[in-house]
């Protein structure tokens, strides 16, 4: 069983315009509106891959109603916590004349203490052995140790806790432990407090975390260079498949979705990372806020398997 946790979900709005010009009324194409946010995207991708998950998220106001309707259309299982404020919105636009993508993010509404607690209480009801994927930013004013609290609840309930976040949201997580962490280069410093510019430095930091904390696996995303997997006292590097870069929106979430979905089917962590890389690359070749297509994932995954003799 897979549960995703999204504290700061957003309605993602995407459109195109010919050229961005100051002080002009810009005519845009018909907008695409999707339910978004880290864990939400993970659940949406898992559904596209043929799997099932339950999305736990904060939902409020008229935007919350639209958000739930969009998820229902995609067949995503929902277990929302109803909050008093509206969900935030994000906006992205492609400039047709250059192909440049511009992304605008808005802060989420503040949640009340009881609403944070209600989200955490959902963890207590999860079946032992389930994967709990916490992903995305926290709203303004959120407790910096919220994800550490989630990790502690997950550990108590026998869940496999997976976290993908950034900045101060990592506070206390290493002390509580996790099944899997998925930072990128910048987030590795957020997580460890250490700068690591080269691959060798990054490997050393990853091994240090494994040695000193109750963390089983770390997948360090390296963008077009692939990923590092730290597990069992070793670090392996995996290349990413080469695809045309169209849009990176949702690529990191797709990678997490691919990893956890693969693990949930009984695949070893190495193959799960390859599948995650295939998912991330499949989303990168999709325009705007569109997520992956399953047929692209399978093609890219087969390509990666052929490049790894040990598989």
N, C-alpha and C positions, 0 to 999 in steps of 0.2 A: 504494500500500500504506500502511496506517495501523497503527502500533504504539502502544500506550498503556503507560505505565510508572507503576506504583503501588507505592511503597515501604512505605506504611503502610495496607494495606487493612483492612477491618473487616466483620464480620457486623453488618448493620443489623437491629435488632429493633423492631417497631412494634406498638402496641396502643392500645386506648381504655379509659377508665374513666369512671364517671359524675362523680366529683368527687374532687379531691386533698385529702385530709385527713391531718393529722399523727397519728402513733401508731395509725392504723387499718390493718387489712388491706384493701387495695384490690382489689376483684374486677375483673379485666381481661378483655377479649375475647380470642379466640384470636389469638396473635401472628402477624404476618407477618415472615418472615425472608428477607433478601435479601443478596446479595454486594454490598458497597459499598466506598467509597473513591474518590477523584477519578478516576483513570484507568479504574478498573473501571466506574464509572458511564458514562464516555464510551464505552467499548466496548459496554456494554449498550444505550445509546441508539442508537449507530451501527447495531447489529443491528436495532433496531426500525424504523429508517429505511430498512432494506433494504440496508445496506452490510455490509462485512466489515472486521474489524480483528483484531489479535492482542494479547491482554492479557499483558504481562509484569508479574509481581508477586511479592512475598515470600509464601510459604505455609508454614505449619508447624503441627504438632500436630493434635489432633482437630478443632479449628475450621477448620484449613486443608483438611481432607478434606471437611467439609460445604460449605465455601466453593467448592471446585472442583466439587462435585456440583451446586450451585445454578447456577454458570456454565454447566455442561454442559447443564442443562435448558433454558437460554435459547439454546443454540447458539453461545456465545461461544468463539472460538478462544483457547487458553491456552498460555502458555509460562512456567510458574512457576519461581522459584528456591526450592528447598526449604531452609528455615531451621530452627533448633533450637527456637524458641519458638512458642507458640500465637499465632494472629491475635487482635487485639483485638476487642471488641464495642462497639457503640453502641446506645443505647436511646432511643426517642422515644415519647411518649404524648400522645394527645388527651384533654382533659377535656371530656366531652360537655356538661356543664352550661353551659360558657362558650364552647366551641369553641377554647379556647387550646391551642396545641401546645407541649409541653415536650420539650427535647432534652438528652440526657445523653451526653457523650462520654468514653471511657476512653482512657488513654494506651496506645500500642502497646508491645510488648515490644522491648527493645533488640536490635539486630542486631550480629553480629560483623563485623570489618573484612573478612574474606573473603566474607561474605554481601553486603556492599555492593559489593565488587569483582565478584562474580558477576552482580549486577544490571547493572552498567556493561558487563560483557563481552557481555551480550545485545545492546547497542547496536551493537557491532562487527560483528555478524552480519546487521544490517539491510541491505536492498537500497538502493543509492544512489537518491536522489530520493524516498524514502519520507517520510511525515510521522511524526514521533516526538512524541507528546503526553505530557508529564510533568505529573502533576496530583496535588494533595493535600498533606497534611502529611508531615513526616518523623518517625520514631520518636524517643523520648527518647534523647539521647546521639548522635544522628546527626551526621556532619560537616556543619557549617553550609554548606559549599560543595559539597555533594553534587550539587545541580542544576547548579552551574557546571561540575563535572566532566562531568556528562551532556551539557551544552551543548557542551563541548569535544570530546567523543567524537562527538557528532552532526555537528559541523562537519567533523571529520576524515573522516567516512564519507559526507559529502555528503547529510545528512538535513535536512529542514525541521523545526527544533526549535520546539515550542510548549510554553509553560509557564504553568500556573495554580497558584499557591501563595500563601503569605503569610509575614509576619514575616521572621525571619532566614534563612529558606530561600532568599531571593532573593540571598544573599550571593555576589558575584562573577559573577552571571549577566550583568549589563550588559557587563562586561569581556570575556566570552566571546562575546556576541552571541546573537541568536535570530531565527527567522523571524517569530514572533508571541508576544506576551505578553498575558495577559488579567487584569489586576488589577481590583479594585473601588476605590472611593474611598479606603478605609482602606489597602488594599494598595499604592496608588500611592505613598504616603509610605514604606512599607516598601521599595519598589523604588528610589525616587529620593532619599529622605532629605529631601524638601521637602513642606511642608504646602500643600495646594491645596484651598481650600474652595469657590470659585466655579467656574463653567464656564470662564470666561476664564483663571483661574489654572491649571486642569487642562489646558486646551489648551496653554498656554505650557510647562508641565512636560513634556507629551507631545512637543511639538516639540523641546524641548531634548534629550530622550533620543534622538530620531531623529538629531539633528544631531551628537551627540557619541559615539554608540555604534553598533555594527553590529547594529542592530535594524531589521527591515524594516517590521513592523506592530505596533501596539499597539491593543487593543480595551479601552477602559475601560468597565466595566459600571456603569451608573447606576441599577440596580434598575428601579423602575416608570417612571423617566424615560428608559429606553432605554440608549443606549451612544454613546461617542465612538470614532471610528476615526481613528487617526493613521497616515498612510502617504504616501510620496512628498512629504514636506514640507508636507502639508496635514492639517487635522483636519475631519472631518464628523461631524455629530450625527444619530443615527437614533432615532426614537421607538419605544417598545415597544408592542405591541398591548395594548389594555385588556381584561383578563380578571378574573374573580372570584378574589381571592387566597385559596387554600385551604391550601397548604403550599409553602414555599420550599425544602424539602429536595430536593437534586439539581438545582435550577434552574440554578445556575452551571455544573455539569458538563454539563447538557443543552445549554446555550448553546455551550460549547466543542465538544461533539460535533457540533452542527449546523454550526458554522463549518468544522471540519476535513472533515466529510463532504462539504459543499458544495464546498469547495476541491478535494477529491479527484476530484470529477466534472467539474472544469474550469471552475467558475464563478468570476467575478472576486471580489475580496475584498469589494467593497461588497454584492453579492448574498449572499455567504456570511455577512456580519454580519446581514443581514436574516433569513436562514434561521436563524441562531443565536438571534436574538431570538424568533423564532416558536417554536423548540424550548424555550427557557427559559420562555416564557409558557405553553406547553402543559403543562409540568411543574408550574408554579405552580397551575394549575387542577385538578391531580390531588391526591387526599387522601394524607396521611401521607407514607410513603416511596415511594409509587408514582411511576413515571416517566411520561413522555409517551405519548400515543397518536398514531400516525402521521397519522391522519385529522385530528386537531386541528391538527397542525403545518401540513399543507397548507392548511387553511382560513385560519389566521392568516398564513401566508406570502403567500397571495394578497391578503389584506387589506393587508399592508404594501407589496406591490408596487404596488398600485393607488394608494397614498398617495404614492408617489415617482414623479413625472412622468418623471424621467430613465431609469426602467426600463420 
